[in-house]
Each structure stands twice: as C-alpha cells, then as structure tokens.
C-alpha cells in the first residue's frame, strides 16, 4: 500500500503543457519490508567495535618463517600440505616455483599463511574435489591474515555447485594476482562472516556458473582491477541467499547441495537475512557472460566505480530484490541485453517465452544496461550507457528514491521489434514475478542532467501510476516518438526539460 504525502511545488510551464498536476506533487511512502531490513542492518553493522591490535601484532608481527619449494621434484601435493601444516601455529610464507601441480584434494589454508607463486607461471590443478583452495574458520574462531598471491588455478570435474577458491569465517583475507581458468562452477566464493577482504587483480574466465560469488554476511570487501568473462551465469553474484533451518551455516556439503538446486531461483526475502554489505568494485571488467555482468539479490552499499560492463547476454547490472544504498558511477555499460543465447527453459523462467523470437533467434523481450527492481536509494551517476539492446536504464518496479543523473545515454533500443520498443530511461511498474516481490509503481526518483541521444523510442518514459518523480534539465535528441513520454497524468514534476 502507498500512503500519499502531498507536497506543494512550483511547476514550470513545460509541466503545464504536459497536462500533469499544476498544483502539487504526490510523494508515495511505501509500507515496505526493505525499510525494516535497513533498520535491522543499521543495528547489526553500523556500530563499530574496537579492534585488539595488540593481540594481532603479537600473533602476526613475527610471521616471517618462510618455506621455499625450489626443486621441481619437491613441488608435490604432499610437500605443499606439509608446509602448510608446519606453519599452522604461527603463520608464515610458502613460496612455490614455476610449474604445474595436480592436487587430488582441497588445499586447506591455515591461520596466517601467505601462499606465493610466480606470476603467470605457478599453476595448481584441482581434480574431483568440491573446493580447490579452502580457507575456513568457524563462527567462534575466524581465520585471520591469509594471503594468496600469483597463482593460476584450474578446478576440474563435473559442473556442479562448488568453487576453485572458497573462504568462510575469515578476516583480512587478501587475494592478489589470482587467475582462475574454467572452474567447473564458481571461481571465488565468499560466504558467511567474511570480513575486510581485498581482491586485487584477480581474473576468472569461463566459469561453469559464476565468476565471483558473495553469499550472506560478506562485509567490507574491496575488489580492484578484477575481471570475470565468459561465465555461464553472471560475472559476479552478490546474494542474501537464505538457507533453510535444517542446514547449518557450517554444513558446507548440505549447503552446496541446497544451493545447487536453488541458485538463480532467489530464496524468500526476509528482514533479518544477512546480506553482502559495503562492497567496493573499482576498475573491474565484467563482459561476455551468458547472463548478467553484475547480479545483486538483497545487498547494501554496493559501489561500482570505473568499471566496464559489456557484451553480457542479459542485463549489464541489476540492483534487485531488496537492495539499498547502491551506486553505479563512472562506468561504461554497453552492448548488454541481446538475450540471444538463453535456453528455452530460461526464457520460460523469466516469463518471456510467449513473446516470441527475432529472426536472429534472440528473444524479442530485450534487457537494459542497468536494471533497478525492488531497490531503494540507488545512485546511477556519470556513466556512459550505450548500445544496449533494451532500455539504457530501466526502473522495473518498486524503485524508490533513486538518483539518475549526469549520465550519457546513447543509442540503446537496438532490439526494437514488432512487439517491443525501448527507451533511454524507463520509469515503470510491472507485475510481480514471484510472491516476495513488491510491485508498487516506481516513485520519488530524481532524473536530471542526463544527455540522452539516438533513436530511442522516447528519451524518458514515465509509465502510468508512477509518482513523485522529478525530471529536470535533461538534454534529449533523436528520439523517434517523443523526448519525454508520460502516461502518469499527475504526481510527477518536469522542470526545464
């Protein structure tokens, strides 16, 4: 239900000519579980506790025992496992030589270990194990100060839900110059109480599922100069994926089996689900993935800055399913949303099978460069969004109090067909696709100072029932229908547009 709040505004002459309300703007305040989740997260996360640096210095300040594996004959699974165990109590460094090492079991990294290879020349090949490198603490005893540098990983076997590198219940994890080639499911998976992680210059190619995946309370993560390309699902997937009560968070086998059956069919939204929180993705590339470049499912304070998000078959980036406080800034987002390599079952799951195919075999229902759906307080600013097959930016439903400003939006609507046409910016409302979504009309958003060029059907489109939106000082040219197309006849405001 929407509770209208009436606020008086000064209305421009262009607003008068558009036959919108000339005396008031209706702002809608939804009754929304997302607000409860925000309050819960504020109580949970935003009251910092002091860190005992003295104990950390005692434990790791003298961590300089080093084991160097030099001779080719010494580069064996037994040698590596023995070196890791010998440093278990005090931590230390393990230096690996160039060459390929085949491992039949997961490599369980212990407290305070720094594993270093030779960049581009040290390869670890894991066969027939759920995880390649595994970094697992417990809820009461997290692993601290684990580092992995200059390693190329292969994770072979059947394509099921597993990971080449898995971390859980860890703090101050650092991954740098890690290349993961053709992992059978996920490249890098962080799940449950993983705090203060740095992922620097890491790359995942041809993942059987997802390049990077962050599940539940993965907090204060920094990703810089990373790449995820040619993955069978998303380049990166951040989710609050809820486990049923009968699976313990430390029962990883049960968790794998459950997730294998539910991945992509997002679990029910709950206010107290832990979610990825404060993630910074900077100077990264997400391209040529079979689905989205970046997928979110209930995240908070995600920042995507200076990234390239391109050539993904579904959306470039989604801010979805109870996400709040996210920002997309200074990114280049292009050539996403063709929807040409999705299976018929996937189109059915997305409710678009009956909409037909184009001559090139792709769905007529194209997808946008940026999608906001059941999300609040999103900032999409100063991006270059071009040549996407659907809309440039689509506020699907229940997009609330977002700012779309300062973007250059060019030549989207590439997938125009006899059934659909697309817009530079669409402010909309759509029927819910599952019972946990909200479907109120997008409201209270600011759309200003964008430059929208090229043959979009309309530069900006406001669907019927959207309300409280301010459209201001946009430069629009080249639209084939109208610069601004409005079906909501009251409650929105146009200024100098």
C-alpha positions in Angstrom: 0.0 0.0 0.0 1.2 3.5 -0.8 0.5 6.4 1.6 0.4 9.6 -0.4 2.2 12.6 1.1 1.1 15.9 -0.6 3.8 18.5 -1.1 3.3 21.7 -3.0 5.8 22.7 -5.7 6.4 25.5 -8.1 5.7 24.0 -11.5 7.4 25.0 -14.8 5.5 26.0 -18.0 6.6 22.8 -19.6 4.8 20.9 -16.8 1.6 22.8 -17.5 1.8 21.9 -21.2 2.2 18.2 -20.4 -1.2 18.2 -18.5 0.3 17.0 -15.3 -0.8 18.3 -12.0 -0.3 22.0 -11.8 -0.5 22.4 -8.0 1.0 19.5 -6.2 3.4 16.6 -6.4 2.4 13.3 -4.8 5.2 11.6 -3.0 4.5 8.0 -2.0 5.8 6.3 1.1 5.5 2.6 0.7 4.9 0.1 3.5 7.9 -1.9 2.7 9.9 -4.7 4.4 13.0 -3.2 2.9 12.8 -0.4 5.4 12.7 -2.9 8.2 15.7 -4.6 6.8 17.6 -1.3 6.6 16.9 -0.6 10.3 18.0 -4.2 11.2 21.2 -3.8 9.3 21.9 -0.5 10.9 21.6 -2.0 14.4 23.8 -5.0 13.3 26.6 -3.4 11.3 26.9 0.3 11.9 28.1 0.4 15.5 31.9 -0.4 15.2 33.6 -2.3 17.9 37.3 -1.7 18.9 39.9 -4.0 17.4 42.5 -5.5 19.6 45.6 -4.6 17.5 47.9 -5.7 20.3 46.9 -9.3 20.0 47.1 -9.2 16.2 50.6 -7.8 16.4 51.7 -10.5 18.8 50.3 -13.2 16.6 51.4 -11.9 13.2 54.1 -9.4 13.8 56.8 -12.1 13.8 55.3 -14.1 11.0 58.3 -14.4 8.8 59.1 -18.0 8.8 59.4 -18.9 5.1 59.3 -22.3 3.3 60.6 -22.1 -0.2 59.8 -25.0 -2.5 62.6 -24.8 -5.1 63.4 -28.1 -6.7 60.9 -29.4 -9.3 60.9 -32.7 -7.5 59.8 -31.0 -4.3 56.7 -29.5 -5.9 54.3 -32.1 -4.9 50.9 -32.2 -3.1 52.5 -33.8 0.0 55.2 -31.1 0.2 52.6 -28.3 -0.1 50.3 -29.9 2.5 53.2 -30.5 4.9 54.5 -26.9 4.5 51.0 -25.6 5.3 50.7 -27.7 8.4 54.1 -26.9 9.7 53.2 -23.2 9.8 49.8 -23.7 11.4 50.6 -22.3 14.8 52.5 -19.1 13.9 51.8 -18.5 10.2 54.4 -17.9 7.6 55.1 -17.8 3.9 55.2 -20.6 1.4 56.9 -19.8 -1.9 56.1 -22.0 -4.8 58.1 -22.5 -8.0 57.0 -22.2 -11.6 55.3 -25.3 -12.9 52.1 -27.3 -12.7 51.0 -29.2 -9.6 48.0 -31.6 -9.7 46.1 -32.0 -6.5 43.6 -34.7 -5.7 42.3 -33.0 -2.5 41.3 -29.5 -1.4 44.2 -27.4 0.0 43.1 -26.2 3.4 45.0 -23.0 4.2 45.6 -22.4 7.9 45.9 -19.3 10.0 48.3 -16.5 9.0 49.6 -18.3 5.8 50.8 -16.3 2.8 51.0 -18.6 -0.3 53.0 -17.1 -3.1 53.7 -18.4 -6.6 55.5 -16.9 -9.6 53.1 -14.7 -11.5 51.7 -16.5 -14.6 53.9 -19.5 -14.1 52.7 -21.3 -11.0 49.7 -23.5 -11.7 47.6 -25.5 -9.2 45.2 -28.0 -10.9 42.5 -29.4 -8.6 40.7 -32.6 -9.7 37.4 -34.0 -8.4 37.1 -32.1 -5.1 34.4 -29.6 -4.1 36.9 -26.8 -3.3 40.3 -26.1 -4.7 41.8 -23.7 -2.1 39.7 -23.7 1.1 40.0 -21.0 3.8 37.6 -21.9 6.6 37.4 -20.7 10.1 34.4 -21.1 12.4 31.9 -18.7 13.8 33.8 -18.6 17.1 37.3 -18.7 15.7 37.8 -16.9 12.4 40.9 -17.3 10.3 43.0 -14.1 10.1 45.6 -12.7 7.7 45.5 -15.3 4.9 47.1 -14.2 1.6 47.2 -15.8 -1.8 49.5 -14.3 -4.5 50.5 -15.1 -8.0 48.7 -18.4 -8.5 46.8 -19.8 -11.5 44.0 -22.2 -10.6 42.2 -24.8 -12.5 39.2 -26.6 -11.0 38.2 -29.6 -13.0 35.4 -32.1 -12.8 31.6 -32.3 -13.2 29.8 -29.0 -13.4 28.0 -28.7 -10.0 28.0 -26.0 -7.3 31.5 -25.8 -5.9 34.4 -23.3 -6.0 38.0 -23.1 -7.1 38.7 -20.8 -4.1 36.4 -20.8 -1.1 36.5 -18.7 2.1 34.2 -18.7 5.1 34.5 -17.2 8.6 37.7 -15.2 7.8 39.0 -11.8 8.4 41.6 -9.7 6.5 41.9 -12.1 3.5 43.9 -10.9 0.6 43.9 -12.4 -2.9 46.2 -10.8 -5.5 47.1 -11.9 -9.0 45.0 -15.0 -8.9 43.9 -16.3 -12.2 41.1 -19.0 -12.3 40.6 -20.7 -15.7 37.5 -22.7 -16.5 36.4 -23.5 -12.9 33.6 -26.1 -13.0 31.2 -23.8 -11.1 32.3 -20.7 -9.1 35.7 -19.1 -9.4 36.0 -17.2 -6.0 33.2 -17.9 -3.4 33.0 -16.0 -0.1 30.2 -17.0 2.3 29.3 -16.3 5.9 31.3 -13.9 8.1 34.0 -13.0 5.6 35.2 -9.5 6.6 37.7 -7.0 5.3 38.7 -8.9 2.1 40.9 -7.4 -0.6 40.7 -9.0 -4.1 43.2 -7.3 -6.3 44.0 -8.0 -10.0 42.2 -11.4 -9.9 40.6 -12.9 -13.0 38.0 -15.6 -13.7 37.4 -16.9 -17.2 34.9 -19.5 -18.4 33.3 -20.3 -15.1 30.7 -23.1 -15.2 28.5 -21.0 -13.1 29.6 -17.6 -11.7 33.0 -15.8 -11.7 32.8 -14.3 -8.2 30.1 -15.0 -5.6 29.4 -13.4 -2.3 26.8 -15.0 0.0 25.2 -13.6 3.1 27.4 -11.5 5.5 30.4 -10.8 3.4 31.3 -7.3 4.6 33.8 -4.6 3.7 35.1 -6.1 0.5 37.3 -4.3 -1.9 37.7 -5.5 -5.5 40.1 -3.7 -7.8 41.3 -4.4 -11.3 39.4 -7.7 -11.4 37.8 -9.5 -14.4 35.0 -12.0 -14.9 34.4 -13.1 -18.5 32.6 -15.8 -20.4 30.9 -17.3 -17.3 27.8 -19.4 -17.8 25.8 -17.3 -15.4 26.9 -13.9 -14.0 30.3 -12.3 -13.8 29.7 -11.6 -10.1 26.7 -12.5 -8.0 26.0 -11.0 -4.5 23.1 -12.5 -2.6 21.5 -12.9 0.8 20.5 -16.4 -0.3 18.6 -17.8 2.7 19.4 -21.3 4.0 16.6 -23.5 5.4 16.6 -24.0 9.1 17.7 -27.6 8.8 21.1 -26.7 7.2 23.8 -25.3 9.5 25.9 -22.5 8.0 29.0 -24.7 8.6 27.4 -27.7 6.9 29.1 -27.0 3.6 28.1 -30.2 1.9 24.5 -29.6 2.7 24.8 -26.0 1.7 26.3 -27.0 -1.6 23.6 -29.4 -2.4 20.8 -27.0 -1.4 22.4 -24.1 -3.4 22.9 -26.3 -6.4 19.1 -26.6 -6.7 18.2 -23.0 -5.8 20.8 -20.8 -7.5 19.1 -18.3 -9.7 15.7 -19.0 -8.1 16.1 -16.4 -5.4 15.2 -17.5 -1.9 12.4 -15.7 0.0 13.2 -12.2 1.2 13.4 -11.9 5.0 14.2 -8.8 7.0 16.9 -10.5 9.1 18.7 -12.3 6.3 22.4 -11.3 6.4 23.5 -9.8 3.1 26.7 -8.6 1.4 27.4 -5.2 2.9 29.8 -2.4 1.9 31.3 -3.9 -1.3 33.5 -1.7 -3.5 34.1 -2.8 -7.0 36.5 -0.5 -8.7 38.3 -0.6 -12.1 36.9 -4.0 -13.0 35.6 -5.7 -16.2 32.6 -7.9 -16.4 31.9 -9.0 -20.0 30.7 -11.7 -22.4 28.8 -13.6 -19.6 25.8 -15.7 -20.5 23.6 -13.8 -18.1 24.3 -10.6 -16.2 27.6 -8.8 -15.8 26.7 -8.0 -12.1 23.7 -9.5 -10.3 22.6 -8.4 -6.9 20.0 -10.1 -4.6 19.4 -8.0 -1.5 22.7 -6.1 -1.0 23.6 -2.9 0.8 26.1 -0.2 0.0 27.5 -1.7 -3.2 29.7 0.8 -5.1 30.6 0.0 -8.7 33.0 2.6 -9.9 35.1 3.0 -13.2 34.0 -0.5 -14.4 33.4 -1.8 -17.9 30.2 -3.9 -18.1 29.7 -5.1 -21.6 28.6 -7.8 -24.0 26.5 -9.7 -21.4 23.6 -11.6 -22.8 21.2 -10.4 -20.1 21.3 -7.1 -18.1 24.6 -5.3 -17.6 23.9 -4.8 -13.9 20.9 -5.4 -11.7 20.2 -3.8 -8.4 17.4 -6.1 -7.2 15.4 -7.9 -4.6 15.8 -5.6 -1.6 19.0 -3.8 -2.4 19.6 -0.3 -0.9 22.2 2.4 -0.9 24.0 1.2 -4.0 25.8 3.4 -6.5 27.0 2.9 -10.1 29.3 5.7 -11.1 31.7 6.5 -14.0 31.2 3.1 -15.7 31.0 2.2 -19.4 27.9 -0.1 -19.8 27.3 -1.2 -23.4 26.0 -4.0 -25.7 24.1 -5.8 -23.0 20.7 -7.5 -23.1 20.6 -9.2 -26.5 19.1 -12.3 -24.9 20.2 -14.5 -27.8 21.9 -17.4 -26.0 19.3 -18.2 -23.3 17.8 -21.6 -23.3 14.0 -22.0 -23.8 13.7 -23.1 -20.2 15.5 -19.9 -19.1 13.1 -17.7 -21.1 10.2 -19.6 -19.6 11.5 -19.0 -16.1 11.7 -15.3 -17.0 8.1 -15.3 -18.3 9.0 -14.2 -21.8 8.8 -17.4 -23.8 5.4 -16.5 -25.3 6.7 -13.2 -26.5 8.5 -14.8 -29.5 11.9 -14.7 -31.1 13.5 -12.4 -33.6 15.0 -13.7 -36.9 18.4 -14.0 -35.3 17.0 -16.4 -32.7 17.1 -14.0 -29.8 14.1 -13.1 -27.6 12.0 -10.1 -28.6 12.0 -9.2 -24.9 15.4 -7.4 -24.6 17.0 -6.3 -21.4 18.5 -3.0 -20.2 22.0 -1.9 -19.5 21.0 -1.0 -15.9 18.0 -2.5 -14.0 16.6 -1.3 -10.7 13.9 -3.6 -9.2 12.7 -3.6 -5.6 15.6 -1.3 -4.7 15.9 2.0 -2.8 18.3 4.9 -2.7 20.3 3.9 -5.7 22.6 6.3 -7.5 23.3 5.9 -11.2 25.5 8.8 -12.0 28.1 9.9 -14.6 28.1 6.7 -16.6 28.3 6.1 -20.3 25.4 3.8 -21.2 25.2 2.9 -24.8 24.2 0.4 -27.5 22.3 -1.9 -25.1 19.5 -3.9 -26.7 16.7 -2.9 -24.4 16.5 0.3 -22.4 19.5 2.2 -21.2 18.2 2.4 -17.6 15.1 0.6 -16.5 13.3 1.2 -13.2 11.3 -2.0 -13.4 9.1 -1.8 -10.3 9.4 -0.6 -6.7 12.4 1.6 -7.5 12.4 4.2 -4.7 14.2 7.4 -4.0 16.9 6.9 -6.6 19.1 9.4 -8.5 19.7 9.0 -12.2 21.8 11.9 -13.1 24.7 13.2 -15.2 24.8 10.1 -17.5 25.5 10.0 -21.2 22.9 7.6 -22.6 23.3 6.8 -26.3 21.8 4.6 -29.0 20.1 2.0 -26.9 16.9 0.4 -28.2 19.0 -1.8 -30.5 16.5 -4.6 -30.1 13.4 -2.7 -31.3 10.9 -5.1 -33.0 7.3 -5.6 -33.9 6.4 -6.2 -30.2 8.6 -4.0 -28.1 10.4 -0.7 -28.2 12.8 0.7 -25.6 13.8 4.0 -24.0 16.8 5.9 -22.8 15.3 5.8 -19.3 12.1 3.9 -18.3 10.4 4.6 -15.0 7.9 1.8 -14.6 5.7 -0.6 -12.8 5.5 -4.3 -13.6 3.5 -7.2 -12.3 5.5 -9.2 -9.6 7.1 -12.3 -10.9 7.1 -14.1 -7.5 5.2 -13.5 -4.3 8.2 -12.0 -2.4 8.5 -9.0 -4.8 6.7 -5.7 -4.3 5.0 -4.3 -7.4 4.2 -0.7 -6.5 5.0 1.9 -9.1 8.4 3.4 -9.0 8.3 6.6 -7.1 10.2 9.6 -5.7 13.1 9.3 -8.1 15.2 12.1 -9.5 16.1 12.1 -13.2 18.2 15.1 -14.0 21.0 16.5 -16.2 21.3 13.4 -18.4 22.3 13.6 -22.0 20.1 11.2 -24.0 21.0 10.8 -27.7 20.0 8.5 -30.5 16.9 6.7 -31.7 15.3 5.6 -28.5 11.5 5.3 -28.9 11.4 8.1 -26.3 14.3 9.6 -24.3 12.5 9.2 -21.0 9.2 7.3 -20.4 7.1 7.5 -17.3 4.6 4.7 -17.1 1.1 5.0 -15.7 0.9 5.3 -11.9 4.5 6.2 -11.2 4.5 9.2 -8.9 6.7 11.7 -7.1 9.4 11.6 -9.8 11.3 14.8 -10.7 12.5 15.0 -14.3 14.8 18.0 -14.7 17.2 19.6 -17.1 17.8 16.6 -19.4 19.2 17.1 -22.9 17.4 14.7 -25.2 17.6 14.5 -29.0 17.0 11.9 -31.7 14.0 10.1 -30.1 11.7 8.6 -32.7 8.5 9.3 -30.7 8.9 11.9 -28.0 11.6 13.3 -25.9 9.6 12.6 -22.8 6.6 10.3 -22.9 4.3 10.4 -19.9 1.4 8.2 -19.1 1.2 9.2 -15.4 -1.1 12.2 -15.6 -0.4 13.6 -12.1 2.1 13.5 -9.3 5.3 14.0 -11.2 7.2 17.1 -12.0 9.1 18.3 -15.1 11.5 21.2 -14.8 13.4 22.9 -17.7 13.4 19.7 -19.8 
